[in-house]
Amino acid sequence: MADNLQTTDLEEWEEIGDEVQQVHDDLIELVHTLNAVPKTVWRDEFDQAKDGVDGLKNVLDNRLFEEHPDEASVDTFYGGAE
């Protein structure tokens, strides 16, 4: 890790992970409501939003591992260890 790298403590990363995962879950849940509208109206924008959240999870997960390589877990942004 670079000496001048701004870091975030592990507890903050866990909070960030929880919130990002909640956004992801809410987006997936939104599909149930959107199904009342033809998919041709919303599908492209929904896919862009989901790709954006997935991309955010990826860059944040990479940064977490850069900052805390010995303590980081993929579960922070991708779940699995509940």
Residue pairs with C-beta under 8 A, 6 or more apart in sequence:
1 7
1 66
1 67
1 69
5 66
5 67
7 67
7 68
8 16
8 67
10 68
10 71
10 72
13 64
13 67
13 68
13 72
13 76
14 76
16 60
16 76
17 60
17 64
17 76
17 77
20 53
20 56
20 57
20 60
20 77
21 57
21 77
21 78
21 79
23 53
24 50
24 53
24 54
24 57
27 46
27 49
27 50
27 53
28 50
30 46
31 46
34 42
34 46
57 77
57 78
58 77
60 77
61 74
61 76
61 77
61 78
64 72
64 76
64 77
65 72
73 81
74 80
75 81
